[in-house]
Amino acid sequence: MGIAISMGALCTALADVPGTIIHKRNGLLISTTLIFITALVTGLVASNTG
């Protein structure tokens, strides 16, 4: 759980750049979506390696 949280914070921090609020929002939404997809795929693959 701690690794997932720290990876999420790291990836989301990359989108926190100077710019307009629209660019910040879009960057955070994209990074959150990518983190969710990555965690979902990793969970599915890890449960099928039996």
PDB file of N, H, CA, C and O in Angstrom:
ATOM      1  N   MET A   1       0.830  -1.189   0.000  1.00  0.00           N
ATOM      2  CA  MET A   1       0.000   0.000   0.000  1.00  0.00           C
ATOM      3  C   MET A   1       0.875   1.253   0.000  1.00  0.00           C
ATOM      4  O   MET A   1       0.579   2.223  -0.697  1.00  0.00           O
ATOM      5  N   GLY A   2       1.929   1.227   0.768  1.00  0.00           N
ATOM      6  H   GLY A   2       2.169   0.439   1.335  1.00  0.00           H
ATOM      7  CA  GLY A   2       2.809   2.397   0.846  1.00  0.00           C
ATOM      8  C   GLY A   2       3.513   2.683  -0.463  1.00  0.00           C
ATOM      9  O   GLY A   2       3.700   3.841  -0.837  1.00  0.00           O
ATOM     10  N   ILE A   3       3.908   1.617  -1.165  1.00  0.00           N
ATOM     11  H   ILE A   3       3.756   0.677  -0.861  1.00  0.00           H
ATOM     12  CA  ILE A   3       4.571   1.810  -2.455  1.00  0.00           C
ATOM     13  C   ILE A   3       3.603   2.405  -3.458  1.00  0.00           C
ATOM     14  O   ILE A   3       3.982   3.288  -4.228  1.00  0.00           O
ATOM     15  N   ALA A   4       2.358   1.939  -3.468  1.00  0.00           N
ATOM     16  H   ALA A   4       2.051   1.221  -2.842  1.00  0.00           H
ATOM     17  CA  ALA A   4       1.366   2.470  -4.396  1.00  0.00           C
ATOM     18  C   ALA A   4       1.098   3.950  -4.129  1.00  0.00           C
ATOM     19  O   ALA A   4       0.976   4.741  -5.065  1.00  0.00           O
ATOM     20  N   ILE A   5       1.007   4.320  -2.867  1.00  0.00           N
ATOM     21  H   ILE A   5       1.106   3.677  -2.107  1.00  0.00           H
ATOM     22  CA  ILE A   5       0.758   5.717  -2.516  1.00  0.00           C
ATOM     23  C   ILE A   5       1.945   6.597  -2.910  1.00  0.00           C
ATOM     24  O   ILE A   5       1.766   7.686  -3.454  1.00  0.00           O
ATOM     25  N   SER A   6       3.151   6.118  -2.633  1.00  0.00           N
ATOM     26  H   SER A   6       3.297   5.233  -2.191  1.00  0.00           H
ATOM     27  CA  SER A   6       4.321   6.931  -2.970  1.00  0.00           C
ATOM     28  C   SER A   6       4.506   7.054  -4.481  1.00  0.00           C
ATOM     29  O   SER A   6       4.914   8.110  -4.966  1.00  0.00           O
ATOM     30  N   MET A   7       4.212   5.992  -5.232  1.00  0.00           N
ATOM     31  H   MET A   7       3.881   5.134  -4.838  1.00  0.00           H
ATOM     32  CA  MET A   7       4.300   6.075  -6.697  1.00  0.00           C
ATOM     33  C   MET A   7       3.244   7.026  -7.247  1.00  0.00           C
ATOM     34  O   MET A   7       3.513   7.774  -8.186  1.00  0.00           O
ATOM     35  N   GLY A   8       2.052   7.003  -6.673  1.00  0.00           N
ATOM     36  H   GLY A   8       1.834   6.395  -5.910  1.00  0.00           H
ATOM     37  CA  GLY A   8       0.999   7.926  -7.085  1.00  0.00           C
ATOM     38  C   GLY A   8       1.379   9.371  -6.815  1.00  0.00           C
ATOM     39  O   GLY A   8       1.138  10.249  -7.643  1.00  0.00           O
ATOM     40  N   ALA A   9       1.971   9.614  -5.656  1.00  0.00           N
ATOM     41  H   ALA A   9       2.167   8.901  -4.983  1.00  0.00           H
ATOM     42  CA  ALA A   9       2.405  10.974  -5.321  1.00  0.00           C
ATOM     43  C   ALA A   9       3.516  11.433  -6.255  1.00  0.00           C
ATOM     44  O   ALA A   9       3.537  12.592  -6.671  1.00  0.00           O
ATOM     45  N   LEU A  10       4.434  10.540  -6.587  1.00  0.00           N
ATOM     46  H   LEU A  10       4.417   9.598  -6.249  1.00  0.00           H
ATOM     47  CA  LEU A  10       5.531  10.885  -7.481  1.00  0.00           C
ATOM     48  C   LEU A  10       5.010  11.211  -8.879  1.00  0.00           C
ATOM     49  O   LEU A  10       5.402  12.216  -9.473  1.00  0.00           O
ATOM     50  N   CYS A  11       4.141  10.374  -9.394  1.00  0.00           N
ATOM     51  H   CYS A  11       3.823   9.558  -8.912  1.00  0.00           H
ATOM     52  CA  CYS A  11       3.616  10.599 -10.749  1.00  0.00           C
ATOM     53  C   CYS A  11       2.729  11.843 -10.818  1.00  0.00           C
ATOM     54  O   CYS A  11       2.746  12.563 -11.816  1.00  0.00           O
ATOM     55  N   THR A  12       1.961  12.096  -9.770  1.00  0.00           N
ATOM     56  H   THR A  12       1.947  11.511  -8.959  1.00  0.00           H
ATOM     57  CA  THR A  12       1.107  13.274  -9.760  1.00  0.00           C
ATOM     58  C   THR A  12       1.929  14.550  -9.593  1.00  0.00           C
ATOM     59  O   THR A  12       1.549  15.598 -10.116  1.00  0.00           O
ATOM     60  N   ALA A  13       3.033  14.478  -8.880  1.00  0.00           N
ATOM     61  H   ALA A  13       3.341  13.627  -8.456  1.00  0.00           H
ATOM     62  CA  ALA A  13       3.881  15.652  -8.685  1.00  0.00           C
ATOM     63  C   ALA A  13       4.501  16.118 -10.000  1.00  0.00           C
ATOM     64  O   ALA A  13       4.801  17.302 -10.157  1.00  0.00           O
ATOM     65  N   LEU A  14       4.693  15.206 -10.935  1.00  0.00           N
ATOM     66  H   LEU A  14       4.450  14.245 -10.807  1.00  0.00           H
ATOM     67  CA  LEU A  14       5.248  15.589 -12.232  1.00  0.00           C
ATOM     68  C   LEU A  14       4.304  16.504 -13.006  1.00  0.00           C
ATOM     69  O   LEU A  14       4.752  17.318 -13.813  1.00  0.00           O
ATOM     70  N   ALA A  15       3.012  16.376 -12.766  1.00  0.00           N
ATOM     71  H   ALA A  15       2.648  15.714 -12.110  1.00  0.00           H
ATOM     72  CA  ALA A  15       2.041  17.228 -13.457  1.00  0.00           C
ATOM     73  C   ALA A  15       1.873  18.582 -12.775  1.00  0.00           C
ATOM     74  O   ALA A  15       1.218  19.471 -13.319  1.00  0.00           O
ATOM     75  N   ASP A  16       2.449  18.744 -11.610  1.00  0.00           N
ATOM     76  H   ASP A  16       2.981  18.021 -11.169  1.00  0.00           H
ATOM     77  CA  ASP A  16       2.307  19.991 -10.855  1.00  0.00           C
ATOM     78  C   ASP A  16       3.384  20.978 -11.316  1.00  0.00           C
ATOM     79  O   ASP A  16       4.395  21.170 -10.640  1.00  0.00           O
ATOM     80  N   VAL A  17       3.153  21.591 -12.457  1.00  0.00           N
ATOM     81  H   VAL A  17       2.332  21.436 -13.005  1.00  0.00           H
ATOM     82  CA  VAL A  17       4.104  22.513 -13.068  1.00  0.00           C
ATOM     83  C   VAL A  17       3.467  23.896 -13.164  1.00  0.00           C
ATOM     84  O   VAL A  17       2.243  24.023 -13.112  1.00  0.00           O
ATOM     85  N   PRO A  18       4.284  24.923 -13.301  1.00  0.00           N
ATOM     86  CA  PRO A  18       3.705  26.253 -13.476  1.00  0.00           C
ATOM     87  C   PRO A  18       2.905  26.337 -14.770  1.00  0.00           C
ATOM     88  O   PRO A  18       3.309  25.791 -15.797  1.00  0.00           O
ATOM     89  N   GLY A  19       1.803  27.003 -14.714  1.00  0.00           N
ATOM     90  H   GLY A  19       1.475  27.446 -13.880  1.00  0.00           H
ATOM     91  CA  GLY A  19       0.968  27.164 -15.895  1.00  0.00           C
ATOM     92  C   GLY A  19      -0.444  27.515 -15.483  1.00  0.00           C
ATOM     93  O   GLY A  19      -0.724  27.808 -14.321  1.00  0.00           O
ATOM     94  N   THR A  20      -1.319  27.479 -16.460  1.00  0.00           N
ATOM     95  H   THR A  20      -1.091  27.241 -17.404  1.00  0.00           H
ATOM     96  CA  THR A  20      -2.709  27.810 -16.177  1.00  0.00           C
ATOM     97  C   THR A  20      -3.365  26.679 -15.398  1.00  0.00           C
ATOM     98  O   THR A  20      -2.873  25.551 -15.381  1.00  0.00           O
ATOM     99  N   ILE A  21      -4.463  26.994 -14.766  1.00  0.00           N
ATOM    100  H   ILE A  21      -4.863  27.911 -14.780  1.00  0.00           H
ATOM    101  CA  ILE A  21      -5.179  26.002 -13.966  1.00  0.00           C
ATOM    102  C   ILE A  21      -5.716  24.891 -14.859  1.00  0.00           C
ATOM    103  O   ILE A  21      -5.850  23.754 -14.406  1.00  0.00           O
ATOM    104  N   ILE A  22      -6.024  25.191 -16.106  1.00  0.00           N
ATOM    105  H   ILE A  22      -5.916  26.115 -16.473  1.00  0.00           H
ATOM    106  CA  ILE A  22      -6.530  24.169 -17.027  1.00  0.00           C
ATOM    107  C   ILE A  22      -5.445  23.138 -17.324  1.00  0.00           C
ATOM    108  O   ILE A  22      -5.717  21.938 -17.337  1.00  0.00           O
ATOM    109  N   HIS A  23      -4.211  23.601 -17.562  1.00  0.00           N
ATOM    110  H   HIS A  23      -3.990  24.577 -17.551  1.00  0.00           H
ATOM    111  CA  HIS A  23      -3.117  22.671 -17.820  1.00  0.00           C
ATOM    112  C   HIS A  23      -2.804  21.818 -16.592  1.00  0.00           C
ATOM    113  O   HIS A  23      -2.515  20.628 -16.714  1.00  0.00           O
ATOM    114  N   LYS A  24      -2.864  22.427 -15.419  1.00  0.00           N
ATOM    115  H   LYS A  24      -3.099  23.394 -15.320  1.00  0.00           H
ATOM    116  CA  LYS A  24      -2.629  21.673 -14.186  1.00  0.00           C
ATOM    117  C   LYS A  24      -3.698  20.612 -13.993  1.00  0.00           C
ATOM    118  O   LYS A  24      -3.394  19.465 -13.666  1.00  0.00           O
ATOM    119  N   ARG A  25      -4.955  21.000 -14.195  1.00  0.00           N
ATOM    120  H   ARG A  25      -5.202  21.932 -14.461  1.00  0.00           H
ATOM    121  CA  ARG A  25      -6.063  20.058 -14.032  1.00  0.00           C
ATOM    122  C   ARG A  25      -5.944  18.900 -15.013  1.00  0.00           C
ATOM    123  O   ARG A  25      -6.110  17.740 -14.637  1.00  0.00           O
ATOM    124  N   ASN A  26      -5.657  19.219 -16.270  1.00  0.00           N
ATOM    125  H   ASN A  26      -5.522  20.161 -16.576  1.00  0.00           H
ATOM    126  CA  ASN A  26      -5.531  18.167 -17.272  1.00  0.00           C
ATOM    127  C   ASN A  26      -4.373  17.227 -16.949  1.00  0.00           C
ATOM    128  O   ASN A  26      -4.510  16.012 -17.089  1.00  0.00           O
ATOM    129  N   GLY A  27      -3.257  17.761 -16.526  1.00  0.00           N
ATOM    130  H   GLY A  27      -3.146  18.749 -16.412  1.00  0.00           H
ATOM    131  CA  GLY A  27      -2.112  16.936 -16.165  1.00  0.00           C
ATOM    132  C   GLY A  27      -2.410  16.021 -14.999  1.00  0.00           C
ATOM    133  O   GLY A  27      -2.024  14.852 -15.006  1.00  0.00           O
ATOM    134  N   LEU A  28      -3.098  16.549 -13.992  1.00  0.00           N
ATOM    135  H   LEU A  28      -3.411  17.498 -13.986  1.00  0.00           H
ATOM    136  CA  LEU A  28      -3.443  15.732 -12.831  1.00  0.00           C
ATOM    137  C   LEU A  28      -4.455  14.653 -13.190  1.00  0.00           C
ATOM    138  O   LEU A  28      -4.355  13.527 -12.703  1.00  0.00           O
ATOM    139  N   LEU A  29      -5.427  14.981 -14.032  1.00  0.00           N
ATOM    140  H   LEU A  29      -5.509  15.896 -14.428  1.00  0.00           H
ATOM    141  CA  LEU A  29      -6.409  13.977 -14.444  1.00  0.00           C
ATOM    142  C   LEU A  29      -5.768  12.869 -15.273  1.00  0.00           C
ATOM    143  O   LEU A  29      -6.078  11.692 -15.085  1.00  0.00           O
ATOM    144  N   ILE A  30      -4.887  13.235 -16.179  1.00  0.00           N
ATOM    145  H   ILE A  30      -4.635  14.191 -16.332  1.00  0.00           H
ATOM    146  CA  ILE A  30      -4.207  12.240 -17.004  1.00  0.00           C
ATOM    147  C   ILE A  30      -3.319  11.354 -16.151  1.00  0.00           C
ATOM    148  O   ILE A  30      -3.333  10.133 -16.310  1.00  0.00           O
ATOM    149  N   SER A  31      -2.547  11.945 -15.250  1.00  0.00           N
ATOM    150  H   SER A  31      -2.536  12.936 -15.121  1.00  0.00           H
ATOM    151  CA  SER A  31      -1.662  11.131 -14.417  1.00  0.00           C
ATOM    152  C   SER A  31      -2.461  10.235 -13.476  1.00  0.00           C
ATOM    153  O   SER A  31      -2.060   9.097 -13.233  1.00  0.00           O
ATOM    154  N   THR A  32      -3.566  10.714 -12.948  1.00  0.00           N
ATOM    155  H   THR A  32      -3.892  11.638 -13.146  1.00  0.00           H
ATOM    156  CA  THR A  32      -4.405   9.886 -12.085  1.00  0.00           C
ATOM    157  C   THR A  32      -4.998   8.716 -12.859  1.00  0.00           C
ATOM    158  O   THR A  32      -5.065   7.597 -12.349  1.00  0.00           O
ATOM    159  N   THR A  33      -5.425   8.971 -14.081  1.00  0.00           N
ATOM    160  H   THR A  33      -5.371   9.880 -14.495  1.00  0.00           H
ATOM    161  CA  THR A  33      -5.969   7.907 -14.919  1.00  0.00           C
ATOM    162  C   THR A  33      -4.905   6.866 -15.248  1.00  0.00           C
ATOM    163  O   THR A  33      -5.172   5.665 -15.191  1.00  0.00           O
ATOM    164  N   LEU A  34      -3.712   7.315 -15.589  1.00  0.00           N
ATOM    165  H   LEU A  34      -3.495   8.290 -15.635  1.00  0.00           H
ATOM    166  CA  LEU A  34      -2.638   6.382 -15.902  1.00  0.00           C
ATOM    167  C   LEU A  34      -2.239   5.547 -14.684  1.00  0.00           C
ATOM    168  O   LEU A  34      -1.965   4.354 -14.813  1.00  0.00           O
ATOM    169  N   ILE A  35      -2.207   6.165 -13.513  1.00  0.00           N
ATOM    170  H   ILE A  35      -2.429   7.135 -13.409  1.00  0.00           H
ATOM    171  CA  ILE A  35      -1.880   5.432 -12.286  1.00  0.00           C
ATOM    172  C   ILE A  35      -2.948   4.378 -12.006  1.00  0.00           C
ATOM    173  O   ILE A  35      -2.628   3.252 -11.624  1.00  0.00           O
ATOM    174  N   PHE A  36      -4.213   4.741 -12.196  1.00  0.00           N
ATOM    175  H   PHE A  36      -4.473   5.655 -12.507  1.00  0.00           H
ATOM    176  CA  PHE A  36      -5.301   3.791 -11.968  1.00  0.00           C
ATOM    177  C   PHE A  36      -5.209   2.607 -12.929  1.00  0.00           C
ATOM    178  O   PHE A  36      -5.346   1.456 -12.514  1.00  0.00           O
ATOM    179  N   ILE A  37      -4.979   2.886 -14.197  1.00  0.00           N
ATOM    180  H   ILE A  37      -4.867   3.820 -14.534  1.00  0.00           H
ATOM    181  CA  ILE A  37      -4.879   1.816 -15.197  1.00  0.00           C
ATOM    182  C   ILE A  37      -3.684   0.916 -14.897  1.00  0.00           C
ATOM    183  O   ILE A  37      -3.790  -0.307 -14.989  1.00  0.00           O
ATOM    184  N   THR A  38      -2.560   1.509 -14.542  1.00  0.00           N
ATOM    185  H   THR A  38      -2.474   2.502 -14.467  1.00  0.00           H
ATOM    186  CA  THR A  38      -1.371   0.726 -14.219  1.00  0.00           C
ATOM    187  C   THR A  38      -1.613  -0.170 -13.004  1.00  0.00           C
ATOM    188  O   THR A  38      -1.230  -1.340 -13.013  1.00  0.00           O
ATOM    189  N   ALA A  39      -2.237   0.362 -11.971  1.00  0.00           N
ATOM    190  H   ALA A  39      -2.547   1.313 -11.963  1.00  0.00           H
ATOM    191  CA  ALA A  39      -2.529  -0.430 -10.773  1.00  0.00           C
ATOM    192  C   ALA A  39      -3.525  -1.542 -11.084  1.00  0.00           C
ATOM    193  O   ALA A  39      -3.393  -2.652 -10.567  1.00  0.00           O
ATOM    194  N   LEU A  40      -4.510  -1.259 -11.915  1.00  0.00           N
ATOM    195  H   LEU A  40      -4.616  -0.358 -12.335  1.00  0.00           H
ATOM    196  CA  LEU A  40      -5.502  -2.260 -12.285  1.00  0.00           C
ATOM    197  C   LEU A  40      -4.865  -3.400 -13.075  1.00  0.00           C
ATOM    198  O   LEU A  40      -5.102  -4.570 -12.775  1.00  0.00           O
ATOM    199  N   VAL A  41      -4.063  -3.066 -14.075  1.00  0.00           N
ATOM    200  H   VAL A  41      -3.870  -2.115 -14.318  1.00  0.00           H
ATOM    201  CA  VAL A  41      -3.393  -4.095 -14.881  1.00  0.00           C
ATOM    202  C   VAL A  41      -2.424  -4.902 -14.025  1.00  0.00           C
ATOM    203  O   VAL A  41      -2.356  -6.124 -14.158  1.00  0.00           O
ATOM    204  N   THR A  42      -1.681  -4.244 -13.160  1.00  0.00           N
ATOM    205  H   THR A  42      -1.736  -3.252 -13.053  1.00  0.00           H
ATOM    206  CA  THR A  42      -0.754  -4.959 -12.291  1.00  0.00           C
ATOM    207  C   THR A  42      -1.496  -5.914 -11.367  1.00  0.00           C
ATOM    208  O   THR A  42      -1.044  -7.039 -11.154  1.00  0.00           O
ATOM    209  N   GLY A  43      -2.610  -5.492 -10.823  1.00  0.00           N
ATOM    210  H   GLY A  43      -2.977  -4.578 -10.996  1.00  0.00           H
ATOM    211  CA  GLY A  43      -3.403  -6.363  -9.960  1.00  0.00           C
ATOM    212  C   GLY A  43      -3.967  -7.549 -10.705  1.00  0.00           C
ATOM    213  O   GLY A  43      -3.991  -8.656 -10.167  1.00  0.00           O
ATOM    214  N   LEU A  44      -4.424  -7.350 -11.931  1.00  0.00           N
ATOM    215  H   LEU A  44      -4.405  -6.451 -12.368  1.00  0.00           H
ATOM    216  CA  LEU A  44      -4.955  -8.441 -12.720  1.00  0.00           C
ATOM    217  C   LEU A  44      -3.861  -9.434 -13.111  1.00  0.00           C
ATOM    218  O   LEU A  44      -4.081 -10.645 -13.072  1.00  0.00           O
ATOM    219  N   VAL A  45      -2.702  -8.937 -13.480  1.00  0.00           N
ATOM    220  H   VAL A  45      -2.524  -7.953 -13.510  1.00  0.00           H
ATOM    221  CA  VAL A  45      -1.608  -9.820 -13.867  1.00  0.00           C
ATOM    222  C   VAL A  45      -1.077 -10.580 -12.660  1.00  0.00           C
ATOM    223  O   VAL A  45      -0.751 -11.762 -12.768  1.00  0.00           O
ATOM    224  N   ALA A  46      -0.986  -9.917 -11.518  1.00  0.00           N
ATOM    225  H   ALA A  46      -1.251  -8.957 -11.431  1.00  0.00           H
ATOM    226  CA  ALA A  46      -0.462 -10.566 -10.323  1.00  0.00           C
ATOM    227  C   ALA A  46      -1.399 -11.676  -9.841  1.00  0.00           C
ATOM    228  O   ALA A  46      -0.935 -12.671  -9.282  1.00  0.00           O
ATOM    229  N   SER A  47      -2.700 -11.521 -10.047  1.00  0.00           N
ATOM    230  H   SER A  47      -3.076 -10.714 -10.501  1.00  0.00           H
ATOM    231  CA  SER A  47      -3.619 -12.554  -9.596  1.00  0.00           C
ATOM    232  C   SER A  47      -3.683 -13.737 -10.560  1.00  0.00           C
ATOM    233  O   SER A  47      -4.201 -14.793 -10.195  1.00  0.00           O
ATOM    234  N   ASN A  48      -3.172 -13.586 -11.769  1.00  0.00           N
ATOM    235  H   ASN A  48      -2.752 -12.729 -12.065  1.00  0.00           H
ATOM    236  CA  ASN A  48      -3.201 -14.667 -12.762  1.00  0.00           C
ATOM    237  C   ASN A  48      -1.882 -15.409 -12.906  1.00  0.00           C
ATOM    238  O   ASN A  48      -1.725 -16.195 -13.841  1.00  0.00           O
ATOM    239  N   THR A  49      -0.944 -15.186 -12.023  1.00  0.00           N
ATOM    240  H   THR A  49      -1.072 -14.547 -11.264  1.00  0.00           H
ATOM    241  CA  THR A  49       0.360 -15.833 -12.153  1.00  0.00           C
ATOM    242  C   THR A  49       0.454 -17.067 -11.258  1.00  0.00           C
ATOM    243  O   THR A  49       1.517 -17.340 -10.699  1.00  0.00           O
ATOM    244  N   GLY A  50      -0.622 -17.802 -11.115  1.00  0.00           N
ATOM    245  H   GLY A  50      -1.485 -17.580 -11.568  1.00  0.00           H
ATOM    246  CA  GLY A  50      -0.666 -18.932 -10.215  1.00  0.00           C
ATOM    247  C   GLY A  50      -0.163 -20.142 -10.831  1.00  0.00           C
ATOM    248  O   GLY A  50      -0.135 -21.194 -10.192  1.00  0.00           O
TER     249      GLY A  50
END
